[in-house]
Amino acid sequence: VQLQESGPGLVKPSQMLSLTCTVSGGSITTSRGWGWIRQPPGKGLEWMGAIGYDGTTYYSPSLKSRTSISRDTSKNQFSLRLYSVTPEDTAVYYCAGSTNGLGIDYWGQGTQVTVSS
């Protein structure tokens, strides 16, 4: 299974960050769940949220108010939207997948997103 993130690398403050993860070699409707993780510069990994095989979404409490995760089963893709971004949202964003919900089995290569005017 391979995951590939795509989206703009530069977003202006107060705007929306939008990323898409394309999954190949497996179906997003069968594995346990698919999610987004980010790593700000000099900091650890932060789990942002996930979408289950049945479309149920889960969000980090700290980001829930401005995060949306959705999927397009016809394209085998899932997406992240983060609203009202600030420079603190600058990070490498990873998409990831889990076969059983107990750990991460698949990682995308990560994509740098910088929030700056």
FIVO-469668 format. One record per atom (N, C-alpha, C): residue in one letter; atom name; x, y, z; residue number from 0. Coordinates in Angstrom, 1 decimal. Layout:
BEGIN
+------+------+--------+--------+--------+-----+
: code : site :   east :  north :     up : pos :
+------+------+--------+--------+--------+-----+
:    A :   CA :      X :      Y :      Z : NUM :
...
+------+------+--------+--------+--------+-----+
***
This chain:
BEGIN
+------+------+--------+--------+--------+-----+
: code : site :   east :  north :     up : pos :
+------+------+--------+--------+--------+-----+
:    V :    N :    0.9 :   -1.2 :    0.0 :   0 :
:    V :   CA :    0.0 :    0.0 :    0.0 :   0 :
:    V :    C :    0.9 :    1.2 :    0.0 :   0 :
:    Q :    N :    0.6 :    2.2 :   -0.9 :   1 :
:    Q :   CA :    1.3 :    3.4 :   -0.9 :   1 :
:    Q :    C :    0.4 :    4.6 :   -0.8 :   1 :
:    L :    N :    0.9 :    5.6 :   -0.1 :   2 :
:    L :   CA :    0.1 :    6.8 :    0.2 :   2 :
:    L :    C :    0.9 :    8.0 :   -0.4 :   2 :
:    Q :    N :    0.2 :    9.0 :   -1.0 :   3 :
:    Q :   CA :    0.9 :   10.1 :   -1.5 :   3 :
:    Q :    C :    0.0 :   11.4 :   -1.2 :   3 :
:    E :    N :    0.7 :   12.3 :   -0.5 :   4 :
:    E :   CA :    0.0 :   13.6 :   -0.2 :   4 :
:    E :    C :    0.1 :   14.5 :   -1.4 :   4 :
:    S :    N :   -0.8 :   15.4 :   -1.6 :   5 :
:    S :   CA :   -0.8 :   16.4 :   -2.6 :   5 :
:    S :    C :   -1.5 :   17.7 :   -2.1 :   5 :
:    G :    N :   -1.0 :   18.8 :   -2.5 :   6 :
:    G :   CA :   -1.7 :   20.1 :   -2.1 :   6 :
:    G :    C :   -0.6 :   21.2 :   -2.1 :   6 :
:    P :    N :   -1.1 :   22.4 :   -1.9 :   7 :
:    P :   CA :   -0.2 :   23.6 :   -1.9 :   7 :
:    P :    C :    0.8 :   23.6 :   -0.8 :   7 :
:    G :    N :    2.0 :   24.0 :   -1.1 :   8 :
:    G :   CA :    3.0 :   24.1 :    0.0 :   8 :
:    G :    C :    3.0 :   25.4 :    0.7 :   8 :
:    L :    N :    2.3 :   26.4 :    0.3 :   9 :
:    L :   CA :    2.2 :   27.7 :    0.9 :   9 :
:    L :    C :    0.8 :   28.1 :    1.0 :   9 :
:    V :    N :    0.4 :   28.5 :    2.2 :  10 :
:    V :   CA :   -0.9 :   29.0 :    2.5 :  10 :
:    V :    C :   -0.8 :   30.3 :    3.3 :  10 :
:    K :    N :   -1.7 :   31.2 :    3.0 :  11 :
:    K :   CA :   -1.7 :   32.5 :    3.7 :  11 :
:    K :    C :   -2.4 :   32.4 :    5.0 :  11 :
:    P :    N :   -2.0 :   33.1 :    6.0 :  12 :
:    P :   CA :   -2.7 :   33.2 :    7.3 :  12 :
:    P :    C :   -4.2 :   33.5 :    7.1 :  12 :
:    S :    N :   -5.0 :   32.8 :    7.9 :  13 :
:    S :   CA :   -6.5 :   33.0 :    7.9 :  13 :
:    S :    C :   -7.2 :   32.2 :    6.8 :  13 :
:    Q :    N :   -6.4 :   31.6 :    5.9 :  14 :
:    Q :   CA :   -7.0 :   30.9 :    4.8 :  14 :
:    Q :    C :   -7.1 :   29.4 :    5.2 :  14 :
:    M :    N :   -7.6 :   28.6 :    4.2 :  15 :
:    M :   CA :   -7.8 :   27.2 :    4.5 :  15 :
:    M :    C :   -6.7 :   26.4 :    3.8 :  15 :
:    L :    N :   -6.2 :   25.4 :    4.6 :  16 :
:    L :   CA :   -5.2 :   24.5 :    4.1 :  16 :
:    L :    C :   -6.0 :   23.2 :    3.6 :  16 :
:    S :    N :   -5.6 :   22.8 :    2.4 :  17 :
:    S :   CA :   -6.3 :   21.6 :    1.9 :  17 :
:    S :    C :   -5.3 :   20.6 :    1.3 :  17 :
:    L :    N :   -5.4 :   19.4 :    1.8 :  18 :
:    L :   CA :   -4.5 :   18.3 :    1.3 :  18 :
:    L :    C :   -5.3 :   17.1 :    1.0 :  18 :
:    T :    N :   -4.8 :   16.4 :    0.0 :  19 :
:    T :   CA :   -5.4 :   15.1 :   -0.4 :  19 :
:    T :    C :   -4.4 :   14.0 :   -0.3 :  19 :
:    C :    N :   -4.8 :   12.8 :    0.1 :  20 :
:    C :   CA :   -4.0 :   11.7 :    0.1 :  20 :
:    C :    C :   -4.5 :   10.6 :   -0.8 :  20 :
:    T :    N :   -3.7 :   10.2 :   -1.8 :  21 :
:    T :   CA :   -4.2 :    9.2 :   -2.7 :  21 :
:    T :    C :   -3.6 :    7.9 :   -2.3 :  21 :
:    V :    N :   -4.4 :    6.9 :   -2.2 :  22 :
:    V :   CA :   -4.0 :    5.5 :   -1.7 :  22 :
:    V :    C :   -4.0 :    4.6 :   -2.9 :  22 :
:    S :    N :   -2.9 :    3.8 :   -3.0 :  23 :
:    S :   CA :   -2.8 :    2.8 :   -4.1 :  23 :
:    S :    C :   -2.4 :    1.5 :   -3.5 :  23 :
:    G :    N :   -2.9 :    0.4 :   -4.1 :  24 :
:    G :   CA :   -2.5 :   -0.9 :   -3.6 :  24 :
:    G :    C :   -3.4 :   -1.4 :   -2.4 :  24 :
:    G :    N :   -4.4 :   -0.6 :   -2.1 :  25 :
:    G :   CA :   -5.4 :   -1.0 :   -1.1 :  25 :
:    G :    C :   -6.6 :   -0.1 :   -1.1 :  25 :
:    S :    N :   -7.7 :   -0.5 :   -0.5 :  26 :
:    S :   CA :   -8.9 :    0.3 :   -0.5 :  26 :
:    S :    C :   -9.1 :    1.0 :    0.8 :  26 :
:    I :    N :   -9.6 :    2.3 :    0.7 :  27 :
:    I :   CA :   -9.8 :    3.0 :    1.9 :  27 :
:    I :    C :  -11.1 :    2.6 :    2.6 :  27 :
:    T :    N :  -11.9 :    1.7 :    1.9 :  28 :
:    T :   CA :  -13.1 :    1.2 :    2.5 :  28 :
:    T :    C :  -13.0 :   -0.1 :    3.2 :  28 :
:    T :    N :  -11.8 :   -0.7 :    3.2 :  29 :
:    T :   CA :  -11.6 :   -1.9 :    3.9 :  29 :
:    T :    C :  -10.6 :   -1.8 :    5.1 :  29 :
:    S :    N :   -9.5 :   -1.1 :    4.9 :  30 :
:    S :   CA :   -8.6 :   -0.9 :    6.1 :  30 :
:    S :    C :   -9.3 :   -0.2 :    7.2 :  30 :
:    R :    N :   -8.8 :   -0.3 :    8.4 :  31 :
:    R :   CA :   -9.5 :    0.2 :    9.6 :  31 :
:    R :    C :   -9.7 :    1.7 :    9.6 :  31 :
:    G :    N :   -8.7 :    2.4 :    9.2 :  32 :
:    G :   CA :   -8.8 :    3.9 :    9.2 :  32 :
:    G :    C :   -7.7 :    4.6 :    8.5 :  32 :
:    W :    N :   -7.9 :    5.8 :    8.2 :  33 :
:    W :   CA :   -6.9 :    6.6 :    7.5 :  33 :
:    W :    C :   -6.9 :    8.0 :    8.1 :  33 :
:    G :    N :   -5.7 :    8.6 :    8.3 :  34 :
:    G :   CA :   -5.7 :    9.8 :    9.0 :  34 :
:    G :    C :   -4.6 :   10.8 :    8.6 :  34 :
:    W :    N :   -4.5 :   11.8 :    9.4 :  35 :
:    W :   CA :   -3.5 :   12.9 :    9.2 :  35 :
:    W :    C :   -2.7 :   13.2 :   10.4 :  35 :
:    I :    N :   -1.4 :   13.3 :   10.2 :  36 :
:    I :   CA :   -0.5 :   13.6 :   11.3 :  36 :
:    I :    C :    0.4 :   14.7 :   10.8 :  36 :
:    R :    N :    0.8 :   15.6 :   11.7 :  37 :
:    R :   CA :    1.7 :   16.6 :   11.3 :  37 :
:    R :    C :    2.9 :   16.8 :   12.3 :  37 :
:    Q :    N :    3.9 :   17.4 :   11.8 :  38 :
:    Q :   CA :    5.1 :   17.6 :   12.7 :  38 :
:    Q :    C :    5.6 :   19.0 :   12.4 :  38 :
:    P :    N :    5.3 :   20.0 :   13.4 :  39 :
:    P :   CA :    5.9 :   21.3 :   13.2 :  39 :
:    P :    C :    7.4 :   21.3 :   13.4 :  39 :
:    P :    N :    8.1 :   22.3 :   12.9 :  40 :
:    P :   CA :    9.5 :   22.3 :   13.0 :  40 :
:    P :    C :   10.0 :   22.3 :   14.4 :  40 :
:    G :    N :   10.9 :   21.4 :   14.7 :  41 :
:    G :   CA :   11.4 :   21.3 :   16.1 :  41 :
:    G :    C :   10.5 :   20.6 :   17.1 :  41 :
:    K :    N :    9.4 :   20.1 :   16.7 :  42 :
:    K :   CA :    8.4 :   19.5 :   17.6 :  42 :
:    K :    C :    8.1 :   18.1 :   17.2 :  42 :
:    G :    N :    7.3 :   17.4 :   18.0 :  43 :
:    G :   CA :    7.0 :   16.0 :   17.8 :  43 :
:    G :    C :    5.8 :   15.9 :   16.9 :  43 :
:    L :    N :    5.4 :   14.6 :   16.7 :  44 :
:    L :   CA :    4.3 :   14.3 :   15.8 :  44 :
:    L :    C :    3.0 :   14.6 :   16.5 :  44 :
:    E :    N :    2.0 :   15.2 :   15.8 :  45 :
:    E :   CA :    0.7 :   15.5 :   16.3 :  45 :
:    E :    C :   -0.4 :   14.8 :   15.5 :  45 :
:    W :    N :   -1.2 :   14.0 :   16.1 :  46 :
:    W :   CA :   -2.3 :   13.3 :   15.4 :  46 :
:    W :    C :   -3.4 :   14.4 :   15.3 :  46 :
:    M :    N :   -3.9 :   14.5 :   14.0 :  47 :
:    M :   CA :   -4.9 :   15.5 :   13.8 :  47 :
:    M :    C :   -6.3 :   14.9 :   13.7 :  47 :
:    G :    N :   -6.4 :   13.8 :   13.1 :  48 :
:    G :   CA :   -7.8 :   13.2 :   12.9 :  48 :
:    G :    C :   -7.7 :   12.0 :   12.0 :  48 :
:    A :    N :   -8.8 :   11.3 :   11.8 :  49 :
:    A :   CA :   -8.9 :   10.2 :   11.0 :  49 :
:    A :    C :  -10.3 :    9.9 :   10.5 :  49 :
:    I :    N :  -10.4 :    9.1 :    9.4 :  50 :
:    I :   CA :  -11.7 :    8.7 :    8.9 :  50 :
:    I :    C :  -11.7 :    7.2 :    8.8 :  50 :
:    G :    N :  -12.7 :    6.6 :    9.3 :  51 :
:    G :   CA :  -12.7 :    5.1 :    9.4 :  51 :
:    G :    C :  -13.2 :    4.5 :    8.0 :  51 :
:    Y :    N :  -13.1 :    3.2 :    8.0 :  52 :
:    Y :   CA :  -13.5 :    2.5 :    6.8 :  52 :
:    Y :    C :  -14.9 :    2.7 :    6.4 :  52 :
:    D :    N :  -15.7 :    3.1 :    7.4 :  53 :
:    D :   CA :  -17.2 :    3.3 :    7.2 :  53 :
:    D :    C :  -17.5 :    4.8 :    7.0 :  53 :
:    G :    N :  -16.5 :    5.6 :    7.0 :  54 :
:    G :   CA :  -16.7 :    7.0 :    6.8 :  54 :
:    G :    C :  -16.8 :    7.8 :    8.1 :  54 :
:    T :    N :  -16.8 :    7.2 :    9.3 :  55 :
:    T :   CA :  -16.9 :    7.9 :   10.5 :  55 :
:    T :    C :  -15.6 :    8.7 :   10.7 :  55 :
:    T :    N :  -15.7 :    9.9 :   11.2 :  56 :
:    T :   CA :  -14.6 :   10.8 :   11.4 :  56 :
:    T :    C :  -14.2 :   10.9 :   12.9 :  56 :
:    Y :    N :  -13.0 :   11.1 :   13.2 :  57 :
:    Y :   CA :  -12.5 :   11.3 :   14.5 :  57 :
:    Y :    C :  -11.5 :   12.5 :   14.5 :  57 :
:    Y :    N :  -11.5 :   13.4 :   15.5 :  58 :
:    Y :   CA :  -10.7 :   14.5 :   15.4 :  58 :
:    Y :    C :  -10.0 :   14.7 :   16.8 :  58 :
:    S :    N :   -8.8 :   15.3 :   16.7 :  59 :
:    S :   CA :   -8.1 :   15.7 :   17.9 :  59 :
:    S :    C :   -8.9 :   16.8 :   18.5 :  59 :
:    P :    N :   -9.1 :   16.8 :   19.8 :  60 :
:    P :   CA :   -9.9 :   17.8 :   20.5 :  60 :
:    P :    C :   -9.4 :   19.2 :   20.3 :  60 :
:    S :    N :   -8.1 :   19.3 :   20.2 :  61 :
:    S :   CA :   -7.5 :   20.6 :   20.1 :  61 :
:    S :    C :   -7.6 :   21.2 :   18.7 :  61 :
:    L :    N :   -7.9 :   20.4 :   17.7 :  62 :
:    L :   CA :   -8.1 :   20.9 :   16.3 :  62 :
:    L :    C :   -9.5 :   20.7 :   15.8 :  62 :
:    K :    N :  -10.4 :   20.1 :   16.5 :  63 :
:    K :   CA :  -11.7 :   19.7 :   16.0 :  63 :
:    K :    C :  -12.5 :   20.9 :   15.5 :  63 :
:    S :    N :  -12.4 :   22.0 :   16.1 :  64 :
:    S :   CA :  -13.2 :   23.2 :   15.7 :  64 :
:    S :    C :  -12.8 :   23.7 :   14.3 :  64 :
:    R :    N :  -11.7 :   23.4 :   13.8 :  65 :
:    R :   CA :  -11.3 :   23.9 :   12.5 :  65 :
:    R :    C :  -10.7 :   22.9 :   11.5 :  65 :
:    T :    N :  -11.1 :   21.6 :   11.8 :  66 :
:    T :   CA :  -10.6 :   20.5 :   10.9 :  66 :
:    T :    C :  -11.7 :   19.7 :   10.3 :  66 :
:    S :    N :  -11.6 :   19.3 :    9.1 :  67 :
:    S :   CA :  -12.5 :   18.5 :    8.4 :  67 :
:    S :    C :  -11.8 :   17.4 :    7.6 :  67 :
:    I :    N :  -12.2 :   16.2 :    7.8 :  68 :
:    I :   CA :  -11.6 :   15.1 :    7.0 :  68 :
:    I :    C :  -12.7 :   14.4 :    6.2 :  68 :
:    S :    N :  -12.5 :   14.2 :    5.0 :  69 :
:    S :   CA :  -13.5 :   13.6 :    4.1 :  69 :
:    S :    C :  -12.8 :   12.6 :    3.2 :  69 :
:    R :    N :  -13.6 :   11.9 :    2.4 :  70 :
:    R :   CA :  -13.1 :   10.9 :    1.5 :  70 :
:    R :    C :  -13.8 :   10.9 :    0.2 :  70 :
:    D :    N :  -13.2 :   10.4 :   -0.9 :  71 :
:    D :   CA :  -13.8 :   10.1 :   -2.2 :  71 :
:    D :    C :  -13.5 :    8.7 :   -2.5 :  71 :
:    T :    N :  -14.4 :    7.8 :   -2.3 :  72 :
:    T :   CA :  -14.2 :    6.4 :   -2.5 :  72 :
:    T :    C :  -14.0 :    6.1 :   -3.9 :  72 :
:    S :    N :  -14.5 :    6.8 :   -4.8 :  73 :
:    S :   CA :  -14.4 :    6.6 :   -6.3 :  73 :
:    S :    C :  -12.9 :    6.8 :   -6.7 :  73 :
:    K :    N :  -12.2 :    7.7 :   -6.0 :  74 :
:    K :   CA :  -10.8 :    8.0 :   -6.3 :  74 :
:    K :    C :   -9.9 :    7.3 :   -5.4 :  74 :
:    N :    N :  -10.4 :    6.7 :   -4.3 :  75 :
:    N :   CA :   -9.6 :    6.1 :   -3.3 :  75 :
:    N :    C :   -8.7 :    7.1 :   -2.6 :  75 :
:    Q :    N :   -9.3 :    8.2 :   -2.3 :  76 :
:    Q :   CA :   -8.6 :    9.4 :   -1.7 :  76 :
:    Q :    C :   -9.3 :    9.8 :   -0.4 :  76 :
:    F :    N :   -8.5 :   10.4 :    0.5 :  77 :
:    F :   CA :   -9.1 :   11.1 :    1.6 :  77 :
:    F :    C :   -8.4 :   12.5 :    1.7 :  77 :
:    S :    N :   -9.1 :   13.4 :    2.3 :  78 :
:    S :   CA :   -8.7 :   14.8 :    2.3 :  78 :
:    S :    C :   -8.7 :   15.4 :    3.7 :  78 :
:    L :    N :   -7.9 :   16.4 :    3.9 :  79 :
:    L :   CA :   -7.8 :   17.2 :    5.1 :  79 :
:    L :    C :   -8.1 :   18.7 :    4.7 :  79 :
:    R :    N :   -8.9 :   19.3 :    5.5 :  80 :
:    R :   CA :   -9.1 :   20.7 :    5.4 :  80 :
:    R :    C :   -8.9 :   21.3 :    6.8 :  80 :
:    L :    N :   -8.0 :   22.3 :    6.9 :  81 :
:    L :   CA :   -7.8 :   23.0 :    8.1 :  81 :
:    L :    C :   -8.0 :   24.5 :    7.9 :  81 :
:    Y :    N :   -9.0 :   25.0 :    8.7 :  82 :
:    Y :   CA :   -9.5 :   26.3 :    8.5 :  82 :
:    Y :    C :   -8.7 :   27.3 :    9.3 :  82 :
:    S :    N :   -8.7 :   28.6 :    8.9 :  83 :
:    S :   CA :   -8.2 :   29.7 :    9.7 :  83 :
:    S :    C :   -6.8 :   29.4 :   10.2 :  83 :
:    V :    N :   -5.9 :   29.1 :    9.2 :  84 :
:    V :   CA :   -4.6 :   28.7 :    9.6 :  84 :
:    V :    C :   -3.8 :   29.9 :   10.1 :  84 :
:    T :    N :   -2.8 :   29.6 :   10.9 :  85 :
:    T :   CA :   -1.8 :   30.6 :   11.4 :  85 :
:    T :    C :   -0.4 :   30.1 :   11.2 :  85 :
:    P :    N :    0.6 :   30.9 :   11.4 :  86 :
:    P :   CA :    2.0 :   30.4 :   11.2 :  86 :
:    P :    C :    2.3 :   29.2 :   12.0 :  86 :
:    E :    N :    1.6 :   29.0 :   13.1 :  87 :
:    E :   CA :    1.8 :   27.8 :   14.0 :  87 :
:    E :    C :    1.3 :   26.5 :   13.4 :  87 :
:    D :    N :    0.6 :   26.6 :   12.3 :  88 :
:    D :   CA :    0.2 :   25.4 :   11.5 :  88 :
:    D :    C :    1.2 :   25.0 :   10.5 :  88 :
:    T :    N :    2.3 :   25.7 :   10.4 :  89 :
:    T :   CA :    3.4 :   25.3 :    9.6 :  89 :
:    T :    C :    4.0 :   24.0 :   10.0 :  89 :
:    A :    N :    4.1 :   23.0 :    9.1 :  90 :
:    A :   CA :    4.5 :   21.7 :    9.5 :  90 :
:    A :    C :    4.7 :   20.8 :    8.3 :  90 :
:    V :    N :    5.2 :   19.7 :    8.6 :  91 :
:    V :   CA :    5.2 :   18.6 :    7.6 :  91 :
:    V :    C :    3.9 :   17.8 :    7.8 :  91 :
:    Y :    N :    3.1 :   17.6 :    6.9 :  92 :
:    Y :   CA :    1.9 :   16.9 :    7.0 :  92 :
:    Y :    C :    2.0 :   15.5 :    6.4 :  92 :
:    Y :    N :    1.6 :   14.5 :    7.2 :  93 :
:    Y :   CA :    1.6 :   13.1 :    6.7 :  93 :
:    Y :    C :    0.2 :   12.6 :    6.6 :  93 :
:    C :    N :   -0.1 :   11.8 :    5.6 :  94 :
:    C :   CA :   -1.2 :   10.9 :    5.7 :  94 :
:    C :    C :   -0.8 :    9.5 :    6.1 :  94 :
:    A :    N :   -1.7 :    8.8 :    6.7 :  95 :
:    A :   CA :   -1.3 :    7.5 :    7.2 :  95 :
:    A :    C :   -2.5 :    6.6 :    7.3 :  95 :
:    G :    N :   -2.2 :    5.3 :    7.3 :  96 :
:    G :   CA :   -3.3 :    4.3 :    7.4 :  96 :
:    G :    C :   -3.0 :    3.2 :    8.4 :  96 :
:    S :    N :   -4.1 :    2.7 :    8.9 :  97 :
:    S :   CA :   -4.0 :    1.6 :    9.9 :  97 :
:    S :    C :   -4.9 :    0.5 :    9.5 :  97 :
:    T :    N :   -4.4 :   -0.7 :    9.6 :  98 :
:    T :   CA :   -5.2 :   -1.9 :    9.3 :  98 :
:    T :    C :   -6.1 :   -2.3 :   10.4 :  98 :
:    N :    N :   -5.7 :   -2.1 :   11.6 :  99 :
:    N :   CA :   -6.5 :   -2.6 :   12.8 :  99 :
:    N :    C :   -6.8 :   -1.5 :   13.8 :  99 :
:    G :    N :   -6.4 :   -0.3 :   13.6 : 100 :
:    G :   CA :   -6.7 :    0.8 :   14.5 : 100 :
:    G :    C :   -5.8 :    0.8 :   15.7 : 100 :
:    L :    N :   -4.8 :   -0.1 :   15.8 : 101 :
:    L :   CA :   -3.9 :   -0.2 :   16.9 : 101 :
:    L :    C :   -2.5 :    0.5 :   16.7 : 101 :
:    G :    N :   -2.2 :    0.8 :   15.4 : 102 :
:    G :   CA :   -1.0 :    1.4 :   15.1 : 102 :
:    G :    C :   -1.0 :    1.8 :   13.6 : 102 :
:    I :    N :    0.0 :    2.5 :   13.2 : 103 :
:    I :   CA :    0.1 :    3.0 :   11.8 : 103 :
:    I :    C :    0.9 :    2.0 :   11.0 : 103 :
:    D :    N :    0.3 :    1.5 :   10.0 : 104 :
:    D :   CA :    0.9 :    0.6 :    9.1 : 104 :
:    D :    C :    1.5 :    1.2 :    7.8 : 104 :
:    Y :    N :    0.9 :    2.3 :    7.4 : 105 :
:    Y :   CA :    1.3 :    2.9 :    6.2 : 105 :
:    Y :    C :    1.5 :    4.4 :    6.4 : 105 :
:    W :    N :    2.5 :    5.0 :    5.8 : 106 :
:    W :   CA :    2.8 :    6.4 :    5.9 : 106 :
:    W :    C :    3.0 :    7.0 :    4.5 : 106 :
:    G :    N :    2.5 :    8.2 :    4.3 : 107 :
:    G :   CA :    2.9 :    8.9 :    3.1 : 107 :
:    G :    C :    4.3 :    9.5 :    3.3 : 107 :
:    Q :    N :    4.9 :   10.1 :    2.3 : 108 :
:    Q :   CA :    6.2 :   10.6 :    2.5 : 108 :
:    Q :    C :    6.2 :   12.0 :    3.2 : 108 :
:    G :    N :    5.1 :   12.6 :    3.3 : 109 :
:    G :   CA :    5.0 :   13.9 :    4.0 : 109 :
:    G :    C :    5.1 :   15.0 :    3.0 : 109 :
:    T :    N :    4.4 :   16.1 :    3.3 : 110 :
:    T :   CA :    4.5 :   17.3 :    2.5 : 110 :
:    T :    C :    4.6 :   18.5 :    3.4 : 110 :
:    Q :    N :    5.5 :   19.4 :    3.0 : 111 :
:    Q :   CA :    5.8 :   20.6 :    3.8 : 111 :
:    Q :    C :    4.7 :   21.6 :    3.5 : 111 :
:    V :    N :    4.1 :   22.2 :    4.5 : 112 :
:    V :   CA :    3.1 :   23.3 :    4.3 : 112 :
:    V :    C :    3.6 :   24.4 :    5.2 : 112 :
:    T :    N :    3.8 :   25.5 :    4.6 : 113 :
:    T :   CA :    4.2 :   26.7 :    5.3 : 113 :
:    T :    C :    3.1 :   27.8 :    5.2 : 113 :
:    V :    N :    2.7 :   28.3 :    6.4 : 114 :
:    V :   CA :    1.7 :   29.3 :    6.5 : 114 :
:    V :    C :    2.4 :   30.7 :    6.6 : 114 :
:    S :    N :    2.3 :   31.5 :    5.6 : 115 :
:    S :   CA :    3.0 :   32.8 :    5.6 : 115 :
:    S :    C :    2.4 :   33.7 :    4.6 : 115 :
:    S :    N :    2.4 :   35.0 :    5.0 : 116 :
:    S :   CA :    1.9 :   36.0 :    4.0 : 116 :
:    S :    C :    3.0 :   36.4 :    3.0 : 116 :
+------+------+--------+--------+--------+-----+
***
